[in-house]
Amino acid sequence: MLGSLGAAVAVVLSAAPAQAITGGTPVPDAADAPWMVTLARPGDEPLAQRTFCGGALIAPDRVLTAAHCVAEGDPRRVEVHLGASVLSRDPGRILPIAGVAVHPEYKQVPSPADPTSFTKSSAVADVAIIGLAEPVPGAEPLAVADETPSPGATLTAYGHGITAAPSTDPAMPPPSSSDELLRADLDLISAQDCASRLHTPSGSDETVVCAQAPQPDGPAICPGDSGGPLVEIADGRAVVVGVTSFSGEVTDQMCAAGTAAAFADVAGLRDWITQPHPVFEPSPAEDVTVTGKLAVGSTITCATPGWEGGEPATLEYSWSRGEIDTTTPKEAWNTPTGFLFFVPIDGQTAPTLTVPADLSGRDVLCSIEAGNAGGSVSYYSDSVSIPEHS
């Protein structure tokens, strides 16, 4: 599994797998995949440098993607681009988001060979819904499969991910996503073959299907396009049968030609995917902030001004203090004296914090983990500085 939405101020948020296509065939005309969605982080950089996952429009107001692409990430920090076939030429339409729902049975599964490795972990029930704020006019959504194809069926994966594994040379810049949308024709393989080729029990899970190029030097899934659709042409129409989840990175074969890839089984998860009224995970109406007098002995509050999407059923608070790491190379420092990172303050799990003397001169931030049936998300405040106590 590879990370997706990332982290905030060195306090790790969640993420998970993220894949794409190497050796794929370009799809330069958006009309050939009018339902293709690209997820990106907001920013001023070129779109190819901001994309992190794919998705598919499955209804005028609904996008299907991988759970690991959006789980625990702030939906306000996601752009949904529809029809961005060539990223540098046309970013497509940016669709406003109403909310995100993550499948309740989604989980990451540690690698049996290396249980501590995040990259080598796999996933089950790896699907999520992005609800759109308004229906897309003239939408051409993908049909949702109601039956899983049999092994041997020819399917097509789509993605904007990188086309080769990242360099092991730290001086080399990280690769950008493919400018052109790529496709790869793959054959569905059995659950037993998937589990043995990817060396993970997730390959035989009932929520997972796997596919592989029929030729050893064929195209493969690699980082950058998790969440993209696996499509079958059935009775003359395109049907989404899978959602890209994980591939060769779980066996140290990232981007290796002909490697098998795993996808969430859309037919098996159809009832949840097509539910008429999904519960969206909580999202704050505005950023979480630290309020109150910043001084030793004063009480400060981790505050959010209401919620959008779904109302939280649970709220968990935590407070973290800034620490300086002077061992990090200077070019990575984010303060004049070293790299600033944050560690949780033991026992501080209330919405308020009475500032103790040992936080004098320190930076502090708070987080709120909000959960409901649509998922659980952590939101972080900006850090604030506690003045030196005389």
HUZI-V483175 format. One record per run of one state. SS is the DSSP state (@ for helix, = for strand, . for the rest). FROM is the first residue (numbers start at 1). LEN is the number of residues. If there is no record, write none. Layout:
BEGIN
ss={SS	SS}
from={FROM	FROM}
len={LEN	LEN}
END
This chain:
BEGIN
ss={.	=	.	=	.	=	.	=	.	@	.	=	.	@	=	.	=	.	@	.	@	.	=	.	=	.	=	.	=	.	=	.	=	.	=	.	=	.	=	.	=	.	=	.	@	.	@	.	=	.	=	.	=	.	=	.	@	.	=	.	@	.	=	.	=	.	=	.	=	.	=	.	@	.	=	.	=	.	=	.	@	.	=	.	=	.	=	.}
from={1	8	9	11	12	21	23	25	27	30	34	36	41	47	51	60	62	66	67	71	75	78	79	83	86	87	93	96	97	103	107	110	122	125	128	133	143	145	154	160	180	181	182	190	191	199	201	205	208	213	220	222	229	235	237	247	248	252	261	266	270	274	282	285	289	292	299	304	307	310	314	326	330	333	335	336	338	345	352	355	357	360	363	373	375	381	384	386}
len={7	1	2	1	9	2	2	2	3	4	2	5	6	4	9	2	4	1	4	4	3	1	4	3	1	6	3	1	6	4	3	12	3	3	5	10	2	9	6	20	1	1	8	1	8	2	4	3	5	7	2	7	6	2	10	1	4	9	5	4	4	8	3	4	3	7	5	3	3	4	12	4	3	2	1	2	7	7	3	2	3	3	10	2	6	3	2	5}
END
